[in-house]
Structure formats: C-alpha cells, structure tokens
Amino acid sequence: MPSVRLPDSSTIEVPEGATAMDAAAKIGSGLAKAAVAARLNGELVDLASPVADGDALEIITGSSEEGLEVLRHSASHVLADAVMELYPGTQLGIGPAIADGFYYDFLLPGSISDSDLERIEEKMREIVKAKAPFQRTELSREEARERFAGQRFKLELLGELPEGEVASAYTDRSFIDLCRGPHLPDTGGVKAFRLLSVAGAYWRGDEQNPMLTRIYGTAFPSKKELETHLERLKEAERRDHRALGRQLDLFHIDDEVGAGLPLWHPKGALLRKVIEDFWRDAHLANGYEMVMIPHIASVDLWKTSGHWDFYQENMYSPMDIEGQEYIVKPMNCPGHIKIFKSRTRSYRELPVRWAELGTVYRFERSGVLHGLLRVRGFTQDDAHIFCRPDQLQDEIKGVIRFVLFMLKTFGFDDYEVYLSTRPEKSVGDDAHWEQATEALRLAMEAEGLAYELDPGEGVFYGPKIDIKIRDALGRAWQCTTIQVDFNLPERFDMAYVGEDNAEHRPIMIHRALLGSLERFIGCLVEHYAGAFPLWLAPVQAVILPIADRHLDYAGQLAERLTAEGLRVEIDYRKESIGRKVRDAEMDKVPYMLLVGDKEEDAGSVSVRSYAEGDLGPRPVEELASDMARQVEEKR
C-alpha cells in the first residue's frame, strides 16, 4: 500500500488510487470534515487529487489562511454561476479571493445595483443547496477556445497562456470557468456567505479597457464567523472617516476642485494645526531643523534624482514656463539635497537632520482614490538625515525611538514592522544595498523591535523599514517608513569635508513618521470614531447656557478656559438644553458645560463628558486646571 508522509514526519498507508480526501479521512473524521484542500509535495491541490507512495501531504482546513482563500474563491465561482443564470449574455471577467472576501467582475447585458444582491444571493443558495461537485478539467488551447467561445475576456487570458501549456477549468452544474484552482469538493461547502456591494472596475485595471461590474462578497467556514465579520463591517462603516468628516465638519472633496484634493474646513484645519504644532515641537526637541522648498521644480532635477526614469508614471505632466519644463513635486528629498549642497559642509556638522511638512502631488488613478486615505495632493511629515557612515546605526535607532514615541502619543501602540529589501527595478551596487539593509536590521534588533522580512519591496534607491499601525478595529495602516539611501548622494555628487580634509560621501536617511497628514488624520478619525482625545479635539468644550440670562456667565467661563489655552465654543442658539446636549454629542465634543442660575450663583459649571456621561457640578477653577493638565499630558 502507498505510504504518505505527513507534516509531523509521520506516515500513513492508503489504498491504491486513494485521494487526498481519503488520506484525510484515515487521519481522522474531524479533519476530513474540516478539510477544504491539500498541499501535495508543496503544491496546493483539490482534495480529489490522487496521492502516491512517498508523497508529502498536508491537509488544509477552512480555518487556515489558505483554506479561507480556497473557500472564498469557490464562493466567487458560485457567484459567477448565479449571475450567468440570472443575466444571460454576461461576459465573465475574473473572480479572485481577496483579504476578508472575494469579488467577481462581469460585463453585464444591463446594469445592476446593491438592491439586486439579495436576488443573486438567493440563486447562490440554490446552487449551494445542490452540492454540485467542483470538477477540474484540463484542456488544450484549442479545446479551451471552443469551450469559452463568446467569452472575450477568457479568450484574452487564454491567448496569454504559454505555448504548450494546458488550460485548467472548473465546472459546477453546467457552469464552467477558466481557473487554476483548487476548489472545495462541492458547492455545498459555501455555506456562510454574504454579498456586500456593487462597484465599477476597469478590465485589468486599465482605463483604456471596458468598465466592468464588480460584485464584492465574503465567506467564512461558519455562520458565527460570518456574523462576527458583518458586525465588524458595521462598526467600520460607523467609523468611516468620509462620513465622519462631513458629520464633524472637518473636510470634504469637491468634484469641481478635483478628485483626491481635500478641502479642509475650519475644524479640520484646526485639527491639522494641533498635530503640526506637536510635530514641529517634537522635532525641534529631537535635534531637527525646519526647512521649506517650492512646490514645483525643473524637470532636470527629477532626471538627476532618477524619479523621471523610475517614478514617471506617478508624476504629473510637465508644464512649460518661459521655455523650461517644470513639474509639481512628487517628493521633497531633491530639494533638501540642494540645500545641503548650497555650501561646503564639514564632518563636524553631521548629522544634519532637516524636517518639513512638505506637500507633494502624485498621480493616483481615480479607481484607487479613497477619502483622505488615498489622495493626489498630500502633506508628508518628511525629514532627511545626512550622516557619516559611523553615525548611521545611531541615527536609525534614534528614528525608531522617535517614531514609537510619536505613535504612542497619538494612541497607537499596536503595529506591524517590516524590513523591505531590494526590488528588481533598482539602482546602486550590491555592497551599498547590503550595508544599508544590514544597518536597518541591526538597528531594529538593538531596539528590540520584532519585524518580518518583506522581500523585494524596498524603493528603487534603497531598503526600508515600514511600520503599519493597528487601529481600534485591528486594521493595519501604512504610515511610517525609514529608508537608507546611498544612491541619491551619489547622483547629486554630495560631499562633506572629513577630518582628513578630503571629500567624503554622506549617507542619506529618508523618514516619515506619520506618513501623509491626510492619511494619518483619516486613520485617527476611524481609530477614535471621531471622538478625539481632549488634546486633539478641534473643540474641547462647548458651553451650553440654559437661558439667555446666562450668556454673560457663559462668556466669563469661556474667557477663563481660553486663558488656559483651551479651545471653547458657546452655543448661543435659542434651543432647549436637551437639543443643545444632543447636538454636542453628535459633534463628539469631549466636554459639555451646562450653566444656569445654580451654576452662576455657585461659580461652578455642570459637566457632561462625551466619554463618561454626567460628571456633576465642578468649580470653574478646578475644571480649568484639570482640563489644561489633561491637554498637557496628552491624555
């Protein structure tokens, strides 16, 4: 009997002609019930795949990351089957599993909306109930063209198949789809699923191609897991920074101004000012100096830097100014380099740490724009450090300590760290890349920072550390980056005069702690669901006079709190106190201060906290000093 090797190095014997599912059943009925696919000799395959003597076999269950991907990809096929039956004449695009779900792209004979999803779900449930087997078929190129005749996008994919390679397809019921697999044994395994939304997507992401209808969905091994996920989606929707940006009057994006170009309202601009003031003060305290550069620069600058060759698709077209071509800047680094080169630098001056809240402009396709999280014009909390080789390690460690302080102050203490190495499209010699990568690695280890390797994801000029913060819902957001660069100092022929009176090349560290202010503020809004801690809140307290006769006392209270540096408003409206409280709650103001006859006579204020509810009466002086202390301590 054939002997199969398991992941723990043990072996089992199976009958001749046994499948991976047969092997799973022999290991245990519970495993067979949970199985969705298998890894056979390192390759992910269907459970129906035969096993042979000496094969290495691992059973994949639906609870694993790979098992979820198989489940969700199978769900996308059930979706496509349902759509093809409900909307004859549909052209099939692709239907991959994605993070937290799946989608399928269709060119439909008509239009559909979210209101049609329930009908499609009902058809999907019929297909699931039928428990139709997912059957894999291998086809020659000619056979595949015949089977997919009339399906233009499938024929396009077939045309890219390497010569001599067979095509694989999967059928369930009468539906067939071009697919590598693997899939569940049958449609009955797609039990807990939900269609989520309808969107538009260009075929293969190219604006020159047809716009397809994309249907998003999700699927889980159990109904309980699905319900938990749907609740999480509801919470994410409640925290959506785009909706909260309107509700809290922070910002909006106007089509006439342009997609991806946010307009900051007074409260949003005030929030930015608070963040920027803290950022500048922290940088000055950490040995940085502030610089400023123009928003446009000659094309020649970007040719020297290499951005013209490596980054041109993300840059805007040149503009002609008196016969010379200029571009709005996508980066700040060349400008900072030019400041360094404006005079001779001594080794005694290094390290030089220059910081700027520099606004840059990058061409992002309309399909990826998303509120503040993906925009076309944004402000980076940018800085560049120019140092000697003997200073490199300490400078990287200093940046790591600085970024952790910054993130913790804003309430982020859960994060993922990655070391991104040299990509295929890059410049520079191997020795410099190795030196830069090793410097980053040693600095993280010295600071006790756990990290994962992210091969090939560095920038074209150097390796980098990426830090992704996790918000209150556990979602990861890319913010921090620390990059070591030997390339730009070489391209710009940068030099400092060493102790030996000879010229030496400095090393450059690019770093952004918060990333872009736009994205970071979007993250903050969603992390706190718009209820900012006191030190960040645009309006820290709103004073609510019960009647017009209390307006003078409300004004005196506002003056006292303002004297402590607090941001205070008075609600002058002729509304009931209940309405005023409700509106302040909707605005998520940290403190609501009610003043009436009793409070005026006692020189006090009745305090209501957004986070804690009614806190009762407090003396004005006590409240003012307590709020000022909370702001100072950034609680």
C-alpha positions in Angstrom: 0.0 0.0 0.0 1.3 3.5 -0.8 2.8 5.3 2.2 2.2 9.1 2.6 4.3 11.4 4.7 2.5 14.0 7.0 3.8 17.4 8.2 5.0 15.9 11.5 7.2 13.4 9.6 4.8 10.5 10.5 3.4 8.3 7.7 0.1 6.7 6.9 -0.7 3.9 4.5 -3.6 4.4 2.0 -5.1 2.2 -0.6 -4.0 2.3 -4.3 -5.8 5.1 -6.1 -6.6 7.0 -2.8 -7.2 10.7 -2.9 -6.1 13.5 -0.5 -9.6 13.3 1.0 -9.2 9.6 1.6 -6.0 10.3 3.4 -7.7 13.0 5.5 -10.4 10.5 6.5 -7.8 8.0 7.5 -6.1 10.6 9.7 -9.4 11.4 11.4 -13.1 12.1 10.6 -12.9 15.5 12.2 -10.1 16.5 9.9 -11.9 15.2 6.9 -15.0 17.2 7.8 -12.9 20.4 8.1 -10.7 19.8 5.0 -11.1 22.1 2.0 -7.9 21.4 0.1 -4.5 19.8 0.4 -0.8 20.5 -0.1 0.7 17.7 -2.1 4.5 17.8 -2.4 4.4 21.6 -1.8 1.6 22.3 -4.3 -1.9 23.4 -3.2 -4.4 20.9 -4.8 -8.0 19.7 -4.7 -8.9 17.1 -2.2 -9.9 14.8 -5.2 -6.2 14.7 -6.2 -4.7 11.2 -6.1 -1.8 10.5 -3.8 1.1 8.2 -4.5 3.7 6.4 -2.5 6.3 8.8 -0.9 4.1 11.9 -1.4 4.3 14.6 1.2 0.8 15.6 2.2 -0.7 18.3 4.3 -4.5 18.7 4.8 -5.7 22.3 4.6 -8.7 23.3 6.7 -11.1 26.2 6.2 -9.9 27.9 9.3 -6.4 28.4 7.9 -5.4 31.4 5.7 -5.0 29.2 2.7 -8.2 27.3 3.5 -10.2 30.6 3.7 -8.8 31.6 0.3 -10.0 28.3 -1.2 -13.4 28.7 0.3 -13.7 32.3 -0.9 -12.5 31.6 -4.4 -15.1 28.8 -4.6 -17.7 31.3 -3.4 -16.7 33.6 -6.3 -17.4 30.7 -8.7 -20.9 30.1 -7.1 -21.5 33.9 -7.6 -20.5 33.7 -11.3 -22.7 30.7 -11.8 -25.7 32.5 -10.3 -25.1 35.7 -12.3 -24.7 33.7 -15.6 -28.1 32.1 -14.9 -29.9 35.3 -13.9 -28.3 37.5 -16.6 -27.9 35.6 -19.8 -25.3 37.1 -22.2 -23.0 38.1 -19.3 -19.2 38.2 -20.1 -17.0 36.8 -17.3 -14.0 38.6 -16.0 -12.0 37.3 -13.1 -13.1 36.3 -9.5 -10.2 36.1 -7.0 -10.3 35.7 -3.3 -9.1 38.9 -1.5 -8.5 40.0 2.0 -11.7 39.3 4.0 -13.7 38.1 1.0 -13.9 37.8 -2.8 -15.2 39.6 -5.9 -16.1 38.8 -9.4 -16.0 41.1 -12.4 -18.8 40.9 -15.1 -19.7 42.7 -18.3 -23.5 42.5 -17.9 -26.1 43.0 -20.6 -27.7 45.7 -18.3 -27.0 47.5 -15.1 -27.4 46.2 -11.5 -27.2 47.9 -8.1 -26.9 46.8 -4.5 -30.6 46.2 -4.4 -30.1 43.3 -6.8 -27.7 41.5 -4.5 -30.5 39.7 -2.5 -31.8 38.1 -5.7 -28.3 36.9 -6.6 -27.8 35.6 -3.1 -31.0 33.6 -3.4 -29.8 32.0 -6.6 -26.4 31.3 -4.9 -28.2 29.5 -2.1 -29.9 27.2 -4.6 -26.5 26.4 -6.1 -25.1 25.7 -2.6 -28.0 23.5 -1.7 -27.5 21.4 -4.9 -24.0 20.4 -3.6 -22.7 20.3 -7.2 -19.2 19.0 -7.4 -16.4 21.3 -8.4 -14.7 19.2 -11.2 -11.3 20.1 -12.6 -10.8 19.6 -16.4 -7.5 20.1 -18.3 -8.0 21.5 -21.9 -5.7 22.1 -24.8 -5.6 25.6 -26.1 -8.0 24.7 -29.0 -10.4 22.9 -26.7 -10.4 25.8 -24.3 -11.1 28.3 -27.1 -14.1 26.2 -28.1 -15.4 25.9 -24.6 -15.1 29.6 -24.0 -16.2 30.8 -27.4 -18.0 34.1 -27.0 -16.3 34.9 -23.7 -14.0 37.7 -24.8 -12.1 38.2 -21.6 -11.5 34.5 -21.1 -10.2 34.2 -24.7 -7.9 37.1 -24.0 -6.5 35.3 -21.0 -6.1 32.1 -23.0 -4.2 34.0 -25.6 -1.5 34.7 -23.0 -1.1 31.1 -22.0 2.5 29.9 -22.7 2.8 27.8 -25.8 2.2 24.1 -25.0 0.7 24.7 -21.6 -2.7 23.2 -20.9 -5.5 25.2 -19.6 -7.4 24.1 -16.5 -11.1 24.8 -16.0 -13.6 24.0 -13.2 -17.3 23.1 -13.7 -20.2 23.0 -11.3 -23.6 22.1 -12.7 -23.5 23.4 -16.3 -21.2 26.4 -15.4 -17.6 26.4 -16.5 -14.8 28.8 -15.6 -11.1 29.1 -16.6 -9.3 28.6 -13.3 -6.1 27.1 -11.8 -7.9 26.1 -8.6 -8.0 24.5 -6.1 -11.6 24.5 -5.0 -13.9 22.9 -2.4 -15.1 19.4 -3.2 -18.6 20.8 -4.0 -20.7 23.9 -3.8 -22.3 22.8 -0.5 -19.1 23.9 1.3 -20.0 27.6 0.6 -22.5 27.9 3.5 -21.8 31.1 5.3 -21.5 33.9 2.7 -22.9 37.4 2.0 -22.7 39.7 -1.0 -21.7 43.2 0.1 -21.6 45.7 -2.6 -21.5 46.6 -6.4 -18.8 48.7 -7.8 -17.2 49.6 -11.2 -13.7 48.3 -12.2 -11.8 48.6 -15.5 -10.8 45.3 -17.0 -7.3 44.5 -15.7 -7.2 47.9 -14.0 -6.6 49.8 -17.3 -8.7 52.9 -18.0 -8.5 52.1 -21.7 -10.4 48.9 -21.2 -14.1 48.3 -20.7 -15.7 49.2 -17.3 -17.0 46.0 -15.7 -19.4 45.5 -12.8 -17.6 44.2 -9.7 -19.6 42.4 -7.1 -17.9 42.1 -3.7 -18.8 39.4 -1.2 -17.4 37.5 1.8 -17.5 33.9 3.1 -16.5 32.1 6.2 -16.4 28.5 7.4 -19.3 29.1 9.9 -22.3 31.4 10.3 -21.0 32.7 13.6 -17.7 33.8 12.0 -19.7 35.5 9.2 -21.9 37.3 11.6 -18.9 38.5 13.6 -17.3 39.8 10.5 -20.5 41.6 9.4 -20.7 43.3 12.8 -17.2 44.4 12.3 -18.1 45.8 8.9 -20.9 47.7 10.5 -18.6 49.1 13.1 -16.1 50.1 10.3 -18.9 51.8 8.5 -19.8 53.7 11.7 -16.1 54.9 11.9 -15.8 55.7 8.1 -13.7 58.9 8.1 -15.5 60.2 5.0 -18.9 60.2 6.7 -17.5 61.5 10.0 -15.5 64.1 8.1 -18.9 65.5 6.9 -20.7 65.0 10.2 -17.9 66.7 12.2 -17.4 69.4 9.6 -13.7 68.5 9.1 -13.2 68.3 5.3 -14.8 67.5 2.0 -13.8 66.7 -1.5 -15.4 68.7 -4.3 -15.7 67.4 -7.8 -15.2 70.8 -9.3 -12.0 71.3 -7.4 -10.8 67.8 -8.4 -10.8 64.2 -7.2 -8.3 63.4 -4.5 -7.9 67.0 -3.4 -9.4 67.5 0.0 -10.7 70.9 1.2 -10.1 71.4 4.9 -12.9 73.2 6.9 -12.0 75.3 9.9 -12.3 72.4 12.4 -10.3 70.1 10.2 -7.7 72.8 9.7 -7.5 73.3 13.4 -7.1 69.6 14.0 -4.2 69.7 11.5 -2.7 72.7 13.3 -2.7 70.8 16.6 -1.0 67.8 15.0 1.5 70.0 13.1 2.4 72.1 16.2 3.1 69.0 18.2 5.1 67.5 15.3 7.3 70.7 15.0 7.9 71.0 18.7 8.8 67.3 18.9 11.2 67.6 16.0 12.9 70.6 17.4 13.3 68.9 20.7 14.9 65.9 18.9 17.6 67.8 17.1 15.9 68.6 13.8 15.9 71.9 11.9 13.0 73.0 9.7 13.4 73.7 6.0 11.0 74.7 3.2 11.1 74.1 -0.5 9.0 75.1 -3.5 6.0 73.1 -4.8 7.4 72.9 -8.4 10.9 72.3 -9.8 12.6 71.9 -13.1 12.3 68.5 -14.9 16.1 68.4 -14.8 16.0 68.0 -11.0 13.9 64.8 -11.3 16.1 63.5 -14.1 19.1 63.8 -11.8 17.3 62.2 -8.9 16.2 59.2 -11.0 12.5 59.8 -10.4 12.0 60.7 -14.0 13.1 57.2 -15.0 11.7 55.2 -12.1 8.6 57.1 -11.0 7.4 59.0 -14.0 4.0 57.2 -14.2 3.1 58.7 -10.8 4.2 62.2 -11.7 2.1 64.9 -13.4 2.9 66.1 -16.9 5.5 68.9 -17.2 4.3 72.5 -17.6 6.1 75.0 -19.8 7.3 78.1 -18.0 9.1 80.5 -20.4 10.5 77.6 -22.4 11.6 75.5 -19.4 9.7 72.4 -18.2 8.6 72.2 -14.6 6.8 69.6 -12.6 4.8 69.8 -9.3 7.0 67.8 -6.9 6.2 64.2 -6.1 9.0 64.1 -3.4 10.8 66.5 -1.1 14.2 64.8 -1.0 15.9 66.5 -4.0 15.1 69.9 -2.6 16.6 69.1 0.8 19.7 67.7 -1.0 20.0 71.1 -2.9 20.0 72.9 0.5 22.8 70.6 1.7 24.8 71.4 -1.4 24.3 75.1 -1.1 27.7 75.4 0.7 30.6 73.3 1.9 29.8 71.0 4.8 32.2 69.8 7.5 32.2 66.4 9.1 31.7 68.3 12.4 28.2 69.4 11.3 27.0 65.9 10.7 24.5 64.5 11.3 22.3 67.1 9.7 18.6 66.5 10.4 16.1 68.5 8.3 12.4 68.2 8.5 9.5 69.7 6.6 5.8 69.3 6.4 6.1 69.2 2.6 3.1 69.0 0.3 3.6 66.7 -2.7 1.5 65.7 -5.7 1.2 62.2 -7.2 -0.9 60.8 -10.0 -3.2 58.3 -8.4 -5.8 56.6 -10.7 -9.4 57.6 -9.9 -10.3 54.0 -9.0 -8.0 53.9 -6.0 -8.8 57.3 -4.5 -10.5 56.9 -1.1 -11.3 59.9 1.1 -8.2 61.1 2.9 -6.5 57.7 2.7 -5.6 57.9 -0.9 -5.3 61.4 -2.4 -3.5 63.2 -5.2 -2.1 66.0 -3.1 -0.9 65.4 0.4 1.5 66.7 3.1 4.3 64.4 4.2 5.8 64.7 7.7 9.1 64.4 5.8 12.7 64.5 7.1 16.1 63.7 5.7 19.2 62.9 7.8 22.6 63.3 6.2 25.2 61.5 8.3 28.7 59.8 8.2 29.0 56.0 8.0 30.0 55.8 11.7 26.8 57.6 12.6 24.3 55.6 10.6 23.4 53.0 13.3 22.7 55.6 16.0 20.7 57.7 13.6 18.4 54.8 12.6 18.0 53.8 16.3 17.1 57.4 17.1 14.4 57.5 14.4 13.0 54.2 15.7 12.7 55.6 19.2 11.2 58.8 17.9 8.6 57.1 15.8 7.4 54.9 18.7 7.1 57.9 20.9 5.0 59.7 18.2 2.7 56.8 17.6 2.2 56.1 21.3 1.3 59.8 21.9 -1.5 59.5 19.3 -2.8 56.3 20.9 -1.2 53.7 18.6 0.7 51.0 20.5 0.0 48.0 18.3 1.9 47.8 15.0 3.5 45.5 12.4 7.1 46.1 11.3 8.6 45.0 8.0 12.1 45.1 6.6 11.7 45.6 2.8 14.7 44.6 0.6 15.9 45.3 -2.9 13.3 45.3 -5.7 14.0 44.0 -9.2 13.9 47.6 -10.6 16.6 49.4 -8.6 19.9 51.2 -8.8 23.1 51.1 -6.9 25.8 48.4 -6.3 25.3 45.3 -4.2 27.7 46.3 -1.5 25.8 49.5 -0.7 22.4 47.6 -0.6 23.8 45.0 1.7 25.3 47.7 4.0 22.0 49.6 4.1 19.9 46.6 4.7 22.2 45.3 7.5 22.2 48.8 9.1 18.4 48.7 9.3 18.3 45.1 10.6 20.9 45.8 13.3 19.1 49.0 14.5 15.8 47.2 14.8 17.3 44.3 16.7 19.2 46.7 19.0 15.9 48.5 19.8 14.1 45.2 20.4 11.8 45.7 17.5 10.3 42.5 16.2 9.9 42.5 12.4 9.1 40.4 9.3 11.1 40.3 6.1 9.3 41.7 3.0 11.5 40.6 0.1 11.7 42.9 -2.9 9.5 45.7 -1.5 12.2 48.3 -1.0 12.2 51.5 -3.0 14.4 51.8 -6.2 17.2 53.6 -4.3 17.4 51.6 -1.0 15.9 49.2 1.5 13.4 50.4 4.2 11.6 49.8 7.4 7.8 50.0 7.1 5.6 50.3 10.2 1.9 49.6 9.9 -0.2 50.8 12.9 -3.2 48.9 14.0 -6.4 50.8 14.9 -9.2 50.1 17.3 -10.6 47.5 14.9 -7.3 45.8 14.4 -6.9 47.1 10.8 -3.4 47.8 9.6 -2.5 51.2 8.1 0.8 52.0 6.4 2.3 55.2 7.9 5.9 55.1 9.0 8.9 54.5 6.6 12.6 54.7 7.3 14.9 54.3 4.2 18.6 54.2 3.9 19.9 55.7 0.6 23.4 55.6 -0.9 22.0 56.4 -4.4 20.8 60.0 -4.2 24.0 61.3 -2.6 25.9 59.7 -5.5 23.6 61.0 -8.2 23.8 64.6 -6.8 27.5 64.3 -6.0 27.0 65.2 -2.4 30.1 65.6 -0.2 31.3 66.8 3.2 34.9 67.6 4.2 36.3 65.0 6.5 38.8 65.2 9.3 41.4 64.4 6.7 40.4 67.5 4.7 39.3 65.2 1.9 35.8 65.0 0.4 33.5 62.1 1.5 30.1 61.0 0.5 27.3 61.3 3.2 24.7 58.6 3.7 21.1 59.8 3.5 18.2 58.5 5.6 14.6 59.3 4.3 12.0 59.0 7.0 8.3 59.9 7.5 6.9 59.1 11.0 3.2 59.7 10.4 3.3 59.3 6.6 1.0 61.8 5.0 -1.1 64.0 7.3 -4.1 63.3 5.2 -3.9 59.5 5.6 -2.9 59.8 9.3 -5.8 62.0 10.1 -8.1 59.6 8.2 -6.7 56.8 10.4 -7.1 58.9 13.6 -10.8 59.6 12.7 -11.5 55.9 12.3 -9.4 54.8 15.2 -11.3 57.1 17.6 -14.6 57.0 15.6 -14.3 60.8 15.6 -14.3 61.1 19.4 -10.8 62.5 19.7 -8.9 62.7 23.0 -9.0 66.1 24.6 -5.7 67.4 23.4 -6.6 66.7 19.7 -10.2 67.7 19.7 -10.8 70.8 17.5 -13.4 72.0 20.0 -12.5 70.8 23.5 -15.6 72.1 25.3 -18.9 73.7 24.4 -20.6 75.9 26.9 -24.4 75.4 26.9 -26.3 78.3 28.5 -29.8 77.2 29.7 -31.3 80.6 29.0 -30.3 84.0 27.5 -29.8 85.4 31.0 -26.8 83.0 31.4 -24.9 84.3 28.4 -22.8 86.7 30.3 -21.7 84.0 32.7 -21.1 81.7 29.8 -18.8 84.3 28.3 -16.8 84.7 31.5 -16.4 80.9 31.6 -15.2 80.9 28.0 -12.6 83.6 28.8 -11.3 81.6 31.8 -10.9 78.4 29.8 -9.4 80.2 26.8 -6.8 81.7 29.1 -5.7 78.2 29.8 -5.2 77.6 26.1 -8.3 75.6 25.7 -10.5 75.6 22.6 -14.0 76.6 23.6 -17.3 77.5 21.9 -20.6 78.8 23.3 -23.9 77.5 21.9 -25.9 80.8 21.5 -28.9 79.2 19.8 -32.4 79.6 21.2 -32.8 75.8 21.6 -33.7 73.6 24.5 -30.9 72.5 26.7 -31.7 68.9 25.7 -31.3 69.7 22.0 -28.0 71.5 22.7 -26.7 68.5 24.5 -27.8 66.1 21.8 -26.1 68.2 19.1 -22.9 68.5 21.1 -23.0 64.7 21.5 -23.3 64.3 17.7 -20.3 66.6 17.3 -18.4 64.4 19.7 -17.2 67.3 21.8 -15.2 66.0 24.8 -16.9 68.3 27.4 -20.3 69.9 27.5 -20.5 72.6 30.2 -24.0 73.5 31.3 -24.6 76.8 33.0 -27.8 78.1 34.7 -28.9 80.0 37.8 -27.5 77.5 40.2 -24.1 77.3 38.5 -23.8 81.1 38.2 -24.6 81.6 41.9 -22.0 79.0 42.9 -19.3 80.0 40.5 -19.4 76.4 39.1 -20.4 74.5 36.0 -22.3 71.3 35.4 -20.0 69.0 33.4 -21.0 66.3 31.0 -18.3 64.2 29.3 -18.8 62.6 25.9 -16.9 59.5 27.1 -18.3 59.2 30.7 -21.6 61.0 30.8 -22.8 63.3 33.6 -20.0 64.2 35.9 -22.0 66.7 38.0 -21.1 70.2 39.2 -17.4 71.4 39.5 -15.8 74.7 40.5 -14.6 76.6 37.4 -11.0 76.9 38.6 -10.8 73.2 39.3 -12.2 72.3 35.9 -9.9 74.7 34.0 -6.8 73.4 35.7 -7.8 69.8 35.2 -8.6 70.2 31.5 -5.3 72.1 31.0 -3.4 69.2 32.7 -5.1 66.6 30.5 -4.1 68.5 27.4 -0.5 68.9 28.7 -0.2 65.2 29.5 -2.0 64.3 26.2 -4.4 62.0 27.9 
